[in-house]
Amino acid sequence: MDLQYLSDHDGKRTAVIIPLDKWEEITLKHRDVIAMVEAEEIPNFVQEEVQHRLDYAKKNPQDLIDWQKGIDKIKK
């Protein structure tokens, strides 16, 4: 897939440009998810789960791991 990335002044990627034909293919496969995103509707159960995880992280910072360490752990 021929993607293009937009970066901020530090070189951090901030956005991606997807060719229109690929976007249409994705939206056809995942209509329900795209509809929620475009309508900015996030189901309550997702909001509740995110809040639960944030609360847990605040109360148990010792259980948190670095993003890259987490990715490395998943790859193993």
PyRosetta script that sets phi, psi and omega in degrees:
from pyrosetta import init, pose_from_sequence

init()
pose = pose_from_sequence("MDLQYLSDHDGKRTAVIIPLDKWEEITLKHRDVIAMVEAEEIPNFVQEEVQHRLDYAKKNPQDLIDWQKGIDKIKK")
pose.set_psi(1, 137.0)
pose.set_omega(1, -177.4)
pose.set_phi(2, -93.6)
pose.set_psi(2, 87.0)
pose.set_omega(2, -179.1)
pose.set_phi(3, -94.4)
pose.set_psi(3, 152.2)
pose.set_omega(3, 173.7)
pose.set_phi(4, -122.6)
pose.set_psi(4, 140.8)
pose.set_omega(4, -178.9)
pose.set_phi(5, -114.4)
pose.set_psi(5, 144.0)
pose.set_omega(5, 172.9)
pose.set_phi(6, -106.3)
pose.set_psi(6, 139.6)
pose.set_omega(6, -177.5)
pose.set_phi(7, -126.4)
pose.set_psi(7, 154.8)
pose.set_omega(7, 175.6)
pose.set_phi(8, -84.4)
pose.set_psi(8, -174.7)
pose.set_omega(8, -175.8)
pose.set_phi(9, -66.3)
pose.set_psi(9, -15.9)
pose.set_omega(9, 177.2)
pose.set_phi(10, -93.8)
pose.set_psi(10, 0.2)
pose.set_omega(10, -179.0)
pose.set_phi(11, 86.9)
pose.set_psi(11, 3.1)
pose.set_omega(11, 178.6)
pose.set_phi(12, -77.0)
pose.set_psi(12, 130.6)
pose.set_omega(12, 178.7)
pose.set_phi(13, -65.4)
pose.set_psi(13, 132.7)
pose.set_omega(13, -178.1)
pose.set_phi(14, -120.9)
pose.set_psi(14, -15.6)
pose.set_omega(14, -178.9)
pose.set_phi(15, -160.3)
pose.set_psi(15, 163.2)
pose.set_omega(15, 177.9)
pose.set_phi(16, -132.7)
pose.set_psi(16, 141.7)
pose.set_omega(16, 176.0)
pose.set_phi(17, -108.2)
pose.set_psi(17, 122.2)
pose.set_omega(17, -179.4)
pose.set_phi(18, -107.0)
pose.set_psi(18, 132.7)
pose.set_omega(18, 176.8)
pose.set_phi(19, -54.2)
pose.set_psi(19, 141.4)
pose.set_omega(19, -174.4)
pose.set_phi(20, -56.6)
pose.set_psi(20, -40.5)
pose.set_omega(20, -179.8)
pose.set_phi(21, -63.6)
pose.set_psi(21, -36.2)
pose.set_omega(21, 177.6)
pose.set_phi(22, -71.4)
pose.set_psi(22, -39.6)
pose.set_omega(22, 177.4)
pose.set_phi(23, -59.8)
pose.set_psi(23, -44.1)
pose.set_omega(23, 179.3)
pose.set_phi(24, -63.6)
pose.set_psi(24, -38.7)
pose.set_omega(24, 177.3)
pose.set_phi(25, -62.7)
pose.set_psi(25, -44.3)
pose.set_omega(25, 179.0)
pose.set_phi(26, -63.8)
pose.set_psi(26, -45.6)
pose.set_omega(26, -177.9)
pose.set_phi(27, -65.8)
pose.set_psi(27, -31.6)
pose.set_omega(27, 176.7)
pose.set_phi(28, -68.0)
pose.set_psi(28, -38.3)
pose.set_omega(28, -179.4)
pose.set_phi(29, -73.5)
pose.set_psi(29, -31.0)
pose.set_omega(29, -171.3)
pose.set_phi(30, -128.7)
pose.set_psi(30, 50.7)
pose.set_omega(30, -176.4)
pose.set_phi(31, -56.0)
pose.set_psi(31, -42.0)
pose.set_omega(31, -176.8)
pose.set_phi(32, -65.4)
pose.set_psi(32, -42.5)
pose.set_omega(32, 179.9)
pose.set_phi(33, -67.7)
pose.set_psi(33, -44.8)
pose.set_omega(33, -179.7)
pose.set_phi(34, -61.6)
pose.set_psi(34, -40.6)
pose.set_omega(34, 179.7)
pose.set_phi(35, -61.7)
pose.set_psi(35, -41.7)
pose.set_omega(35, 178.4)
pose.set_phi(36, -64.7)
pose.set_psi(36, -43.2)
pose.set_omega(36, -178.5)
pose.set_phi(37, -65.3)
pose.set_psi(37, -47.2)
pose.set_omega(37, -178.5)
pose.set_phi(38, -65.4)
pose.set_psi(38, -33.9)
pose.set_omega(38, 179.3)
pose.set_phi(39, -86.5)
pose.set_psi(39, -2.0)
pose.set_omega(39, -177.1)
pose.set_phi(40, 56.4)
pose.set_psi(40, 37.3)
pose.set_omega(40, 178.2)
pose.set_phi(41, -104.6)
pose.set_psi(41, 120.1)
pose.set_omega(41, 175.6)
pose.set_phi(42, -114.7)
pose.set_psi(42, 124.6)
pose.set_omega(42, -177.6)
pose.set_phi(43, -56.4)
pose.set_psi(43, 148.4)
pose.set_omega(43, -179.7)
pose.set_phi(44, -55.7)
pose.set_psi(44, -41.4)
pose.set_omega(44, -177.3)
pose.set_phi(45, -63.9)
pose.set_psi(45, -30.6)
pose.set_omega(45, 177.1)
pose.set_phi(46, -72.7)
pose.set_psi(46, -45.2)
pose.set_omega(46, 177.2)
pose.set_phi(47, -58.3)
pose.set_psi(47, -43.1)
pose.set_omega(47, -179.8)
pose.set_phi(48, -64.6)
pose.set_psi(48, -41.5)
pose.set_omega(48, 179.5)
pose.set_phi(49, -65.8)
pose.set_psi(49, -42.7)
pose.set_omega(49, 177.8)
pose.set_phi(50, -61.7)
pose.set_psi(50, -44.8)
pose.set_omega(50, 178.5)
pose.set_phi(51, -62.4)
pose.set_psi(51, -42.0)
pose.set_omega(51, 177.9)
pose.set_phi(52, -58.3)
pose.set_psi(52, -45.6)
pose.set_omega(52, -179.1)
pose.set_phi(53, -67.8)
pose.set_psi(53, -37.7)
pose.set_omega(53, 176.6)
pose.set_phi(54, -64.6)
pose.set_psi(54, -44.0)
pose.set_omega(54, 178.3)
pose.set_phi(55, -60.9)
pose.set_psi(55, -44.3)
pose.set_omega(55, 178.9)
pose.set_phi(56, -60.8)
pose.set_psi(56, -45.1)
pose.set_omega(56, -178.9)
pose.set_phi(57, -61.7)
pose.set_psi(57, -39.6)
pose.set_omega(57, 178.9)
pose.set_phi(58, -66.0)
pose.set_psi(58, -37.7)
pose.set_omega(58, -178.1)
pose.set_phi(59, -81.5)
pose.set_psi(59, -22.3)
pose.set_omega(59, -174.2)
pose.set_phi(60, -132.2)
pose.set_psi(60, 57.8)
pose.set_omega(60, -176.9)
pose.set_phi(61, -61.0)
pose.set_psi(61, -22.9)
pose.set_omega(61, 178.8)
pose.set_phi(62, -66.8)
pose.set_psi(62, -19.7)
pose.set_omega(62, 180.0)
pose.set_phi(63, -86.0)
pose.set_psi(63, -9.4)
pose.set_omega(63, -177.5)
pose.set_phi(64, -78.6)
pose.set_psi(64, 147.3)
pose.set_omega(64, 175.2)
pose.set_phi(65, -127.2)
pose.set_psi(65, 157.9)
pose.set_omega(65, 178.7)
pose.set_phi(66, -61.8)
pose.set_psi(66, 144.9)
pose.set_omega(66, -179.5)
pose.set_phi(67, -52.6)
pose.set_psi(67, -50.3)
pose.set_omega(67, -176.7)
pose.set_phi(68, -64.5)
pose.set_psi(68, -38.1)
pose.set_omega(68, 177.1)
pose.set_phi(69, -62.8)
pose.set_psi(69, -38.4)
pose.set_omega(69, 177.7)
pose.set_phi(70, -64.5)
pose.set_psi(70, -43.1)
pose.set_omega(70, 177.9)
pose.set_phi(71, -62.6)
pose.set_psi(71, -44.4)
pose.set_omega(71, 179.5)
pose.set_phi(72, -61.3)
pose.set_psi(72, -39.6)
pose.set_omega(72, 178.8)
pose.set_phi(73, -64.1)
pose.set_psi(73, -41.6)
pose.set_omega(73, 178.1)
pose.set_phi(74, -63.7)
pose.set_psi(74, -40.8)
pose.set_omega(74, -178.7)
pose.set_phi(75, -64.8)
pose.set_psi(75, -30.4)
pose.set_omega(75, 179.0)
pose.set_phi(76, -72.6)
pose.dump_pdb("model.pdb")
